[in-house]
Amino acid sequence: MNVTLSAAMDFMAGHARLLDRRRFELLIDRVEPAGVLAALSGYRNPDGGYGWGLEPDLRSTESQPGAALHAFEVFEDIAPATAPEARALCDWLETASLPDGGLPFAFPLTVKAGTAPWWKAADPTVSALQITAVTAAAAWRVAVHDPAVAAHPWLERATRYCLETIDAMDRAPSAYVLAFAVRFLDSVYDSHPEAADLLGRLGKYLPADGRVPVEGGTEHEALHPLDFAPYPDRPSRDHFTPEVISKDLDRLASLQQDDGGWVVDYATISPAGSLEWRGHTTLRAIEILRRNDRL
């Protein structure tokens, strides 16, 4: 399948929020990171965390773990440059963590309009592997080039919580927990030896074709091989044959629409969130296809 990059650029210009337009500019043209960091700052709170709809289905203003994930995505984008806001975010996450080192799925909302029910119903007193794993995985990808993040005590506490929680699993977790746990183990594979065994154990829950249905999602919603192993030359790829990955790359490329953007096949909550997810998803698709030599 052929991807039209110029059409994707037009889609981003006409549909995406400023942050994702700046991230797309950084991806395509490798410009200086000042623009994308300025766009990210609009979502930042005085406590060092992020809110204000940085997570598109969580429109509330206060700092949230789900927004921290997306901030780390930007700090990964700017490599090899670093930003002091990344360390400050780790400082906030340290204060937001529960005694076991995990993060709650979400904190109480000050604004509930336009926000998904799974964020509204979150228990702020209980650690959630799903959000802790995906946030820590993103932070580890930043830590590769940012020593301040790599050395931060929050990251090691969160990592230990994730490793111990994954080790205690005795049955297949839900689709997103499985995907985020696999991606977490992939990100710490080179720094934590126990990750190899745990990744092998989680691999038993991955079907050969890599398609894992999302319980409670939209009709036919499922995760796919690239949701578990998006990048080449990483250990998570060992769970899928080259043919399966190639087929999934074809699938991803085929999802580009006539307007140049990618579809969103999961539930979206607000009109703003729906559009913002399309910009984020388009950016992500282009990045994965480029990293896999499809662009």
QUIRA-V933602 format. One line per field, one symbol per residue. ss: DSSP state (h for helix, s for strand, l for the rest). phi: phi as a letter, one per 30 degrees, with the letter a starting at -180 (. if undefined). burial: I if it has 16 or more other C-alpha atoms within 10 Angstrom, else O. Layout:
BEGIN
ss=???
phi=???
burial=???
END
This chain:
BEGIN
ss=llllhhhhhhhhhhhllhhhhhhhhhhhhllllhhhhhhhhllslllllsllllllllllllllhhhhhhhhhhhhhllllllhhhhhhhhhhhhhlllllllsllllllllllllhhhhllllllslhhhhhhhhhhhhhhhlllhhhhllhhhhhhhhhhhhhhhlllllllhhhhhhhhhhhhhhlllllhhhhhhhhhhllllllllssllllllllsslhhhhllllllhhhhhllhhhhhhhhhhhhhlslllllsllllllllhhhhhhhhhhhhhhhhhhhhhllll
phi=.cccdddddddddcbddeedddddedddchdddeddddddddcdcedjcbaiiedecbdddddbeddeedddedddededdbbdddddddedddddddedjdcdeacecdbcdicdddddddcdcbdbeedddddddddddddecbdddecddeddddddeddddddddbadddeddddddddddddcedcbedddddddddedccdedicbdcdiddeidacbeddcbdcdibdddddbdeddddddddddddddcddjccdcccdcccedddddddddddeddddddddchcb
burial=OOIOOOIIIOIIOOIIIIIIIIIIIIIOOOOOIOIIIOIIOOIIOOOIIIIIIIIIIIIIIIIIIIIIIIIIIIIIIIOOOIOOIIIIIIIIIIOIIIOOIIIIIIIOIOOOOIIIOOIIOIOIOIIIIIIIIIIIIIIIIIIOIIOIIIOOOIIOIIIIIIIOOIIOOOOOOOIIIIIIIIIIIIIIIOOOOOIIOIIIOIIOOIOOIIIIIIOOOOOOIIIIIIIIIIIOOOIIIOIIOOOIIOOIIIOIIOIIOOOIIIOIOIOIIIOOIIIIIIIIIIIOIIIIIOOIOIO
END
